[in-house]
Amino acid sequence: NVNIDLGKSSIANILEKLAVDNRIIEKTYGKQKIYMALQSIDTKNIKSNLRDLDEKIVVSKSELNRIVQENLSMETKLQSHGDKVPINELEKRIEDIQSEIKDLEQRLNNFRSMNTKLITKEEKIKADKDLEKYGKKLRLLRRIGKEMIETILENSNIKKKDLIVRIKNYS
């Protein structure tokens, strides 16, 4: 019943060739042919052949397992590399960065070639003091503004967001 893979005529031809080679016995009963295995076959050789085949199967299975493991490790490496940026895109980024570096180096050389200081130490100290002074004033004004808003909100039913919008509209 292997008619899916092999046809009836091909099986009959194979059996006839085996009968001609005296590997099996062919008996004919009317139109029907019966094929039987030869009993004179050396069973020791068959058993040793079976053992050899079993050993080959074991070796093949271990080799298959090794190959499957290698395949899995390669697939995980491939998946980990799949998230990486392509080389041509990296080369483009490198070119962009190199052009930006050249521009910055040119600007730096222009500043150096001027041999002028843009700001003196005294001016820098004065600017830092002014920044600190105005920062303190800003924090003070913010605190006062927050306190004013909180005081207004204590006695009214207006939401803070609505009050801030109204104040911005008046200014």
ABEGO torsion letter per residue (X at the ends): XAAAABBAAAAAAAAAAAAAAGABBBBBBEABBBBBBBAABBAAAAAAAAAAAAAAAAAAAAAAAAAAAAAAAAAAAAAAAAABBBAAAAAAAAAAAAAAAAAAAAAAAAAAAAGBBABBAAAAAAAAAAAAAAAAAAAAAAAAAAAAAAAAAAABABBAAAAAAAAAAAX
